Amino acid sequence: MRHPLKLLILSIAGLFCILYPLSGTAQDGSGHVLIYPEETSVGINDTFSIFLGIDTVELVKDFLVDIQVDTNVIRLDSCKRVSTFFTGPNGAFTYWKDTVQQFDPNDSAYVYEIQGSIFGPGNFVDGPGNLVRMKYTAVGYGVSPVQFRYYEFRDTLVDPETFMGEIIELDGGLDGTVIVCPTDQPIVYANPGQIDFLSENGQVPDPQNFSVSNPCFGNLDWEATENSDWFDLDSYSGTAPSDITITVDVNGLNPGFYLDSVMISSIEAANSPQYVSISLEITQSYLCGDANSDGSVNVSDAVYIINYIFIGGNPPDPLESGEVNCDGSVNVSDAVWIINYIFIGGKAPCDIDGDSEPDC
């Protein structure tokens, strides 16, 4: 979550990039933040501009945007304001910086943070238009999404408690794409580049798909390799364009987070190999107070916790099932809570305020 003080400092400091006209308008309180043009095709080492825009009419005072790109393909060199729609003589500024890189070493996704504001009570932007001109250089062959990981826009109506503008509600963000092609070779494009699976309480998640394509020249024969034993592909080779289905096997896996990747390679492609990151989260549901996992809350759960605390018995599984009074740890007071609940009508496990809703 963004800290309000940070946004306030940015607004006072006057960090901003200004509007440039786009076609079409929308009503106040609707519309999108967008990348324009939606698709850009360039050659290696080309320098080109992409605009960050907004397609609704609003009194924009400041904003904060995270843009995610593939830095193996494109690199952000500068961010500058475009002054066409600026309503005051001075006070528009911009600021951008590198932020968080990837978690997977095979993933080259990178995030640039762009912050902007118009300094001065009489200065603001009345859209629609382009807010930011981002100047990029093509540094490698391939396809880079230009995606909104986060965005927040504020208007001229100041909240007296935070001294910040009210948030402008937008319907969503419209992403863009940059394609960098060689003159006579194909490239590998695997989309999406990350697939996330969730297994709740041991349930097998539904299969998901990714595609392998070649948006450049010639034909592309590809092969896929992976080293995991918890997922499989329905095809490990083919000719682009191809759709590949991933199925997950959770049998024998403990609750937790699993991360792996699929390598897509081709001897014909200028950007081979490419990777698709695959993650699996397995969560385990539990009944609060059911420390011994027998499906109900009774005095045996209190005994189970006491044995765990005092004589080294097995811990509750999961441990959170024995943490019934929401104090952050499993101790003898949790056993007492269960006994009170069973014998004298005390509050239910995890229901601290007695409203029949869990509080932890």
C-alpha positions as CSV (number, residue, x, y, z in Angstrom):
1,M,0.0,0.0,0.0
2,R,1.3,3.5,-0.8
3,H,2.0,5.7,2.2
4,P,-0.1,8.9,2.2
5,L,2.8,10.9,3.4
6,K,4.8,9.9,0.3
7,L,2.1,11.0,-2.1
8,L,1.7,14.3,-0.2
9,I,5.5,14.9,-0.5
10,L,5.3,14.2,-4.2
11,S,2.4,16.5,-4.7
12,I,4.1,19.4,-2.8
13,A,7.3,18.8,-4.6
14,G,5.5,19.1,-7.9
15,L,6.5,16.0,-9.8
16,F,4.5,15.8,-13.1
17,C,4.2,15.0,-16.8
18,I,1.4,16.7,-18.8
19,L,-1.4,15.9,-21.1
20,Y,-1.2,15.4,-24.9
21,P,-4.4,15.1,-26.9
22,L,-6.0,11.7,-27.6
23,S,-9.1,10.9,-29.6
24,G,-12.4,10.4,-27.8
25,T,-13.7,11.5,-24.4
26,A,-15.6,9.9,-21.5
27,Q,-17.7,11.0,-18.6
28,D,-16.2,12.1,-15.3
29,G,-15.6,9.2,-13.0
30,S,-15.1,6.6,-15.7
31,G,-12.6,5.7,-18.4
32,H,-9.1,4.2,-18.3
33,V,-5.4,5.0,-17.8
34,L,-3.8,3.6,-21.0
35,I,-0.6,3.0,-23.0
36,Y,-0.6,4.7,-26.4
37,P,0.0,3.5,-29.0
38,E,-1.3,0.1,-27.9
39,E,1.2,-1.7,-30.1
40,T,4.7,-0.5,-31.3
41,S,7.0,-2.3,-33.7
42,V,10.6,-1.2,-33.8
43,G,14.1,-2.5,-34.8
44,I,17.0,-3.2,-32.5
45,N,18.7,-0.1,-31.0
46,D,15.8,2.1,-32.1
47,T,14.7,4.9,-29.8
48,F,11.0,5.5,-29.7
49,S,8.3,7.1,-27.5
50,I,5.3,5.6,-25.7
51,F,2.7,7.8,-24.0
52,L,0.9,7.2,-20.7
53,G,-2.6,8.6,-21.2
54,I,-6.0,9.0,-19.6
55,D,-9.1,8.8,-21.7
56,T,-11.6,10.5,-19.4
57,V,-12.2,14.2,-18.6
58,E,-10.9,14.8,-15.1
59,L,-9.1,17.6,-13.1
60,V,-5.9,15.6,-12.7
61,K,-3.6,17.1,-10.0
62,D,-1.2,14.2,-9.3
63,F,-0.6,10.6,-10.0
64,L,1.6,7.6,-9.2
65,V,2.0,4.7,-11.7
66,D,4.1,1.5,-11.8
67,I,4.9,0.4,-15.4
68,Q,6.3,-3.1,-15.9
69,V,8.3,-4.0,-18.9
70,D,10.8,-6.6,-20.1
71,T,14.3,-5.0,-19.8
72,N,15.8,-7.7,-22.0
73,V,13.8,-6.1,-24.8
74,I,13.3,-2.4,-24.0
75,R,14.8,0.1,-21.6
76,L,13.3,3.3,-20.3
77,D,15.7,6.2,-20.9
78,S,13.6,9.3,-19.9
79,C,10.2,10.5,-18.9
80,K,9.1,14.0,-19.9
81,R,5.9,16.1,-19.7
82,V,3.9,17.0,-22.8
83,S,2.6,20.6,-22.4
84,T,-0.4,20.7,-24.8
85,F,-3.1,20.6,-22.1
86,F,-1.2,22.4,-19.3
87,T,-3.5,25.1,-17.9
88,G,-0.9,27.2,-16.0
89,P,2.4,28.8,-17.1
90,N,4.6,26.8,-14.7
91,G,4.5,24.0,-12.2
92,A,4.4,20.8,-14.1
93,F,7.2,18.3,-13.3
94,T,8.0,14.6,-13.6
95,Y,10.0,12.0,-11.7
96,W,10.7,8.4,-12.5
97,K,12.9,5.7,-10.9
98,D,13.7,2.0,-11.1
99,T,11.9,-0.1,-8.5
100,V,11.4,-3.8,-7.8
101,Q,12.9,-6.4,-10.1
102,Q,11.8,-10.0,-10.5
103,F,11.6,-12.9,-8.0
104,D,12.3,-15.6,-10.6
105,P,15.9,-15.3,-11.9
106,N,14.6,-16.4,-15.4
107,D,12.1,-13.5,-15.4
108,S,13.3,-10.2,-16.8
109,A,10.2,-8.2,-15.9
110,Y,11.1,-4.9,-14.4
111,V,9.1,-2.1,-12.8
112,Y,9.5,1.7,-13.4
113,E,7.7,4.0,-11.0
114,I,6.5,7.2,-12.5
115,Q,5.2,10.0,-10.3
116,G,3.7,13.3,-11.2
117,S,2.0,16.4,-9.9
118,I,1.1,19.9,-10.9
119,F,2.3,22.5,-8.4
120,G,0.2,25.5,-7.6
121,P,-3.5,26.0,-6.7
122,G,-4.5,27.3,-10.2
123,N,-2.6,24.7,-12.2
124,F,-4.2,21.4,-13.2
125,V,-4.8,19.2,-16.2
126,D,-8.3,18.8,-17.8
127,G,-8.2,15.6,-19.9
128,P,-8.4,13.6,-22.0
129,G,-4.8,13.3,-23.2
130,N,-1.4,11.9,-22.7
131,L,0.2,12.5,-19.3
132,V,3.7,11.2,-19.9
133,R,6.0,10.8,-22.8
134,M,8.3,7.7,-22.1
135,K,11.3,7.4,-24.2
136,Y,12.6,3.9,-24.7
137,T,15.4,2.1,-26.5
138,A,15.1,-1.4,-28.0
139,V,17.9,-3.4,-26.5
140,G,17.0,-6.9,-27.5
141,Y,14.8,-9.0,-29.8
142,G,11.5,-10.1,-28.5
143,V,8.1,-8.9,-27.2
144,S,7.8,-6.7,-24.1
145,P,4.4,-6.0,-22.5
146,V,4.1,-2.5,-21.1
147,Q,1.8,-3.2,-18.2
148,F,0.2,-1.3,-15.4
149,R,1.2,-3.0,-12.1
150,Y,-0.3,-0.1,-10.1
151,Y,-1.8,3.3,-10.7
152,E,-3.4,6.0,-8.6
153,F,-4.7,9.3,-9.9
154,R,-6.0,12.2,-7.7
155,D,-8.0,15.3,-8.5
156,T,-8.1,18.9,-7.3
157,L,-10.6,18.3,-4.5
158,V,-8.4,18.2,-1.4
159,D,-9.2,16.0,1.6
160,P,-8.9,18.2,4.7
161,E,-7.4,15.4,6.8
162,T,-4.7,14.1,4.4
163,F,-4.2,17.4,2.4
164,M,-4.3,15.2,-0.7
165,G,-6.6,15.1,-3.7
166,E,-9.4,12.6,-3.9
167,I,-8.8,9.4,-5.8
168,I,-10.1,9.4,-9.4
169,E,-12.0,6.1,-9.9
170,L,-11.0,4.6,-13.3
171,D,-12.5,1.4,-14.8
172,G,-9.1,-0.1,-15.4
173,G,-5.8,0.1,-17.2
174,L,-5.2,-0.6,-20.9
175,D,-1.7,-2.1,-21.4
176,G,0.5,-1.9,-24.5
177,T,3.1,-4.1,-26.3
178,V,6.4,-3.4,-28.0
179,I,7.7,-5.9,-30.6
180,V,11.4,-5.8,-31.5
181,C,12.1,-7.8,-34.7
182,P,15.4,-8.8,-36.5
183,T,15.4,-8.2,-40.2
184,D,15.3,-11.9,-41.3
185,Q,14.7,-14.1,-38.2
186,P,11.8,-15.3,-36.2
187,I,11.5,-14.7,-32.4
188,V,9.9,-16.7,-29.6
189,Y,7.0,-15.1,-27.8
190,A,5.5,-17.1,-24.9
191,N,2.3,-15.5,-23.5
192,P,1.5,-15.1,-20.7
193,G,5.0,-15.2,-19.3
194,Q,3.7,-16.1,-15.8
195,I,1.0,-18.6,-14.8
196,D,-0.2,-18.9,-11.2
197,F,-2.1,-21.9,-9.8
198,L,-3.9,-22.1,-6.5
199,S,-4.9,-25.3,-4.7
200,E,-7.2,-24.9,-1.8
201,N,-7.3,-27.7,0.7
202,G,-5.7,-30.2,-1.7
203,Q,-8.1,-29.6,-4.6
204,V,-6.5,-30.0,-8.0
205,P,-6.5,-26.6,-9.8
206,D,-8.0,-26.3,-13.3
207,P,-5.5,-26.6,-16.2
208,Q,-4.3,-23.3,-17.8
209,N,-2.9,-22.4,-21.2
210,F,-0.1,-20.4,-22.7
211,S,0.8,-19.8,-26.3
212,V,4.0,-19.8,-28.4
213,S,4.0,-17.5,-31.3
214,N,6.3,-15.7,-33.8
215,P,5.3,-12.1,-34.5
216,C,8.3,-11.5,-36.7
217,F,9.7,-13.2,-39.9
218,G,9.9,-16.8,-41.1
219,N,8.8,-20.0,-39.4
220,L,9.4,-21.1,-35.8
221,D,9.9,-24.6,-34.6
222,W,10.1,-24.8,-30.8
223,E,10.8,-27.2,-28.0
224,A,9.8,-27.0,-24.3
225,T,11.7,-28.3,-21.3
226,E,11.0,-28.3,-17.6
227,N,12.4,-30.1,-14.5
228,S,9.3,-30.2,-12.3
229,D,7.4,-33.2,-11.2
230,W,4.3,-31.3,-10.1
231,F,3.1,-30.1,-13.5
232,D,3.1,-31.4,-17.1
233,L,2.6,-29.9,-20.6
234,D,0.3,-31.5,-23.2
235,S,3.0,-30.8,-25.8
236,Y,6.7,-30.4,-25.6
237,S,7.4,-29.4,-29.2
238,G,5.6,-27.8,-32.2
239,T,5.5,-25.1,-34.8
240,A,4.3,-21.6,-33.9
241,P,1.6,-20.6,-33.4
242,S,0.8,-23.2,-30.7
243,D,-1.3,-23.5,-27.6
244,I,0.1,-25.5,-24.7
245,T,-2.0,-26.7,-21.7
246,I,-0.4,-27.0,-18.2
247,T,-1.9,-29.5,-15.7
248,V,-0.9,-29.6,-12.1
249,D,-0.6,-32.7,-9.8
250,V,-0.8,-31.8,-6.1
251,N,-0.6,-35.4,-4.9
252,G,2.0,-35.7,-2.2
253,L,2.7,-32.0,-2.0
254,N,2.6,-30.2,1.4
255,P,0.9,-26.8,1.8
256,G,3.2,-24.1,0.7
257,F,4.5,-22.1,-2.4
258,Y,6.2,-23.8,-5.3
259,L,7.9,-22.0,-8.2
260,D,9.4,-23.4,-11.4
261,S,9.6,-22.5,-15.1
262,V,9.2,-23.8,-18.6
263,M,12.0,-23.1,-21.1
264,I,10.9,-22.5,-24.7
265,S,13.8,-22.7,-27.2
266,S,14.4,-22.7,-30.9
267,I,17.5,-22.8,-33.0
268,E,15.9,-20.4,-35.5
269,A,14.9,-17.7,-33.1
270,A,17.0,-14.6,-32.4
271,N,15.8,-14.4,-28.7
272,S,15.9,-18.1,-27.7
273,P,15.4,-19.3,-25.1
274,Q,12.4,-17.7,-23.4
275,Y,10.8,-18.7,-20.1
276,V,7.3,-19.1,-18.7
277,S,7.2,-18.9,-14.9
278,I,4.9,-21.4,-13.2
279,S,3.8,-21.0,-9.5
280,L,1.6,-23.1,-7.3
281,E,0.2,-22.2,-3.9
282,I,-1.3,-24.9,-1.8
283,T,-3.4,-23.7,1.1
284,Q,-4.9,-25.8,3.8
285,S,-8.3,-24.8,5.3
286,Y,-8.9,-25.6,9.0
287,L,-11.5,-25.3,11.7
288,C,-10.4,-22.9,14.4
289,G,-10.0,-24.8,17.6
290,D,-9.8,-28.2,15.9
291,A,-6.2,-28.7,17.1
292,N,-6.2,-32.5,16.6
293,S,-7.8,-32.3,13.1
294,D,-10.7,-34.6,13.9
295,G,-13.3,-32.4,12.3
296,S,-14.8,-30.9,15.5
297,V,-14.0,-28.7,18.5
298,N,-14.2,-30.5,21.8
299,V,-12.3,-31.1,25.0
300,S,-9.8,-33.4,23.2
301,D,-8.5,-30.3,21.4
302,A,-7.8,-28.6,24.7
303,V,-5.9,-31.7,25.9
304,Y,-4.0,-31.8,22.6
305,I,-2.8,-28.2,23.1
306,I,-1.8,-28.8,26.7
307,N,0.2,-31.9,25.6
308,Y,1.9,-29.7,22.9
309,I,2.7,-27.0,25.4
310,F,3.8,-29.0,28.4
311,I,5.1,-32.4,27.3
312,G,6.3,-31.9,23.8
313,G,3.4,-33.4,22.0
314,N,2.7,-32.8,18.3
315,P,1.7,-29.3,17.3
316,P,-1.7,-28.4,16.0
317,D,-1.9,-29.0,12.2
318,P,-1.9,-26.4,10.9
319,L,-0.6,-24.5,13.9
320,E,-3.1,-21.7,13.4
321,S,-6.0,-24.1,14.3
322,G,-4.8,-24.0,17.9
323,E,-4.5,-20.3,18.1
324,V,-8.1,-19.6,19.2
325,N,-7.9,-16.4,21.2
326,C,-6.1,-14.3,18.5
327,D,-3.1,-13.3,20.6
328,G,-0.6,-14.5,18.0
329,S,0.6,-17.7,19.7
330,V,-0.5,-21.1,20.8
331,N,-0.4,-21.4,24.6
332,V,-2.3,-22.6,27.6
333,S,-4.8,-19.7,27.3
334,D,-6.0,-21.2,24.0
335,A,-6.8,-24.5,25.9
336,V,-8.7,-22.6,28.6
337,W,-10.6,-20.7,25.8
338,I,-11.8,-24.0,24.3
339,I,-12.7,-25.4,27.8
340,N,-14.8,-22.3,28.5
341,Y,-16.5,-22.6,25.1
342,I,-17.3,-26.3,25.6
343,F,-18.4,-26.3,29.3
344,I,-19.7,-22.8,30.2
345,G,-20.9,-21.3,26.9
346,G,-17.9,-19.0,26.3
347,K,-17.2,-17.4,23.0
348,A,-16.4,-19.6,20.1
349,P,-12.8,-20.1,19.0
350,C,-11.4,-17.1,17.0
351,D,-14.6,-15.1,17.8
352,I,-13.2,-12.5,20.1
353,D,-16.1,-10.0,20.0
354,G,-18.8,-12.7,20.0
355,D,-20.4,-11.6,16.7
356,S,-20.2,-15.1,15.2
357,E,-17.6,-14.0,12.8
358,P,-13.9,-15.1,13.0
359,D,-11.5,-12.4,14.1
360,C,-8.3,-14.3,13.4
